[in-house]
Amino acid sequence: MAESPHTADKKLKDEFFILGITSNGRQFRPSDWAERLCGVMSCFAPGARGRDSHLQFSPWVHPTMVNGVKAVVVSRELQKVEPLAYHFVLNFAKDNDLQVADACFVPPPDEKKPAV
C-alpha cells in the first residue's frame, strides 16, 4: 500500500494534499479529477447514509486549489474511521504519480507564536 507523507511535528500531521501535478511536473488530467475523487469519497462522512448524502463532500476528503493547482485535502482522521478508503486515496495518488505534500496551518499574522 502507498505510504502517507511524513512530518516531524505531530501538530502538522492532521492533513495532507494530493496535488494535481505528477512527479515530473506535468498537470494531471482530466481537469476535474479532484472533484471526481472527492465525489467517490463523499459516502465516507459522518451520517452519510441519507438520500442526499452524495450532494456534499466528505469532511475528510475535499477539493481545493493550492497555488493555482487543483488538489485534494485528505484528513488523516479518515485512516481511523475508514482505513480502506484512506488507502484507496493514497493508492490513487501513487498509481497516478501525483505529488503528495503535508498540509500545515499557518496562523494569521496577528496571532502570537507559542514560546519555545
C-alpha positions in Angstrom: 0.0 0.0 0.0 1.0 3.6 -0.5 2.8 5.4 2.3 1.5 8.7 3.7 3.8 11.7 3.8 5.9 12.1 6.9 6.3 15.2 9.1 8.5 15.5 12.2 6.0 17.7 14.0 2.9 15.9 15.2 0.8 19.1 15.1 1.3 19.3 11.3 0.2 15.7 10.6 -3.5 16.2 10.5 -3.9 16.7 6.8 -2.1 16.4 3.5 -2.6 17.5 -0.1 -2.7 15.4 -3.2 -1.6 17.8 -5.9 -2.7 17.6 -9.5 0.9 17.6 -10.6 2.8 14.5 -11.5 6.3 13.9 -10.1 7.8 15.1 -13.4 5.8 18.4 -13.2 3.0 17.7 -15.7 -0.5 18.7 -15.0 -2.8 15.7 -14.2 -5.8 15.1 -16.4 -8.8 15.1 -16.6 -9.2 18.7 -15.3 -12.0 17.6 -12.9 -10.0 14.8 -11.3 -10.2 16.3 -7.8 -14.0 16.7 -7.9 -14.4 13.1 -9.2 -12.2 11.7 -6.5 -13.9 13.6 -3.8 -17.3 12.6 -5.2 -16.3 9.0 -4.9 -15.3 9.6 -1.3 -18.4 11.6 -0.4 -20.1 8.5 1.1 -17.3 8.4 3.8 -18.8 11.1 6.1 -20.5 11.0 9.5 -24.1 10.1 8.9 -23.7 9.7 5.1 -26.5 7.2 4.8 -29.2 9.6 3.7 -30.8 10.0 0.4 -28.9 13.2 -0.4 -25.5 12.1 1.1 -23.9 12.3 -2.3 -24.6 16.1 -2.5 -21.8 17.1 -0.2 -18.1 16.2 0.1 -16.7 14.2 3.0 -15.2 16.3 5.7 -12.1 14.0 5.4 -11.6 14.4 1.6 -12.4 17.6 -0.2 -11.1 19.5 -3.3 -9.2 22.7 -3.1 -6.7 24.8 -5.0 -3.0 25.2 -4.0 -1.1 27.9 -5.8 -3.4 27.6 -8.8 -3.2 23.8 -8.9 -6.2 21.5 -8.3 -5.6 19.5 -5.2 -7.4 17.3 -2.7 -7.1 17.8 1.1 -7.1 14.4 2.9 -7.5 14.3 6.7 -5.6 11.5 8.4 -8.7 11.0 10.5 -10.0 9.0 7.6 -7.4 6.4 8.3 -9.0 5.8 11.8 -12.6 5.9 10.5 -12.2 4.0 7.2 -8.8 2.5 6.7 -9.6 1.0 3.3 -10.9 4.4 2.0 -7.7 6.0 3.3 -5.5 3.6 1.4 -7.7 3.9 -1.7 -6.9 7.7 -1.8 -3.2 7.1 -1.1 -3.0 4.5 -3.8 -4.8 6.8 -6.3 -2.0 9.3 -5.8 0.7 6.7 -6.1 -0.8 5.0 -9.1 -1.2 8.3 -10.9 2.3 9.5 -9.9 0.8 12.6 -8.1 2.7 14.7 -5.7 1.7 14.4 -2.1 2.6 17.1 0.5 1.9 17.7 4.1 -0.6 20.5 4.9 0.0 22.8 7.8 -1.9 25.6 9.4 -0.3 29.0 9.1 -1.6 31.3 11.8 -2.7 34.8 10.8 0.0 37.5 11.3 -1.7 39.0 14.3 -1.6 35.7 16.3 1.3 35.2 18.7 3.6 32.2 18.2 3.9 29.9 21.2 7.1 30.5 23.2 9.7 27.7 22.8 
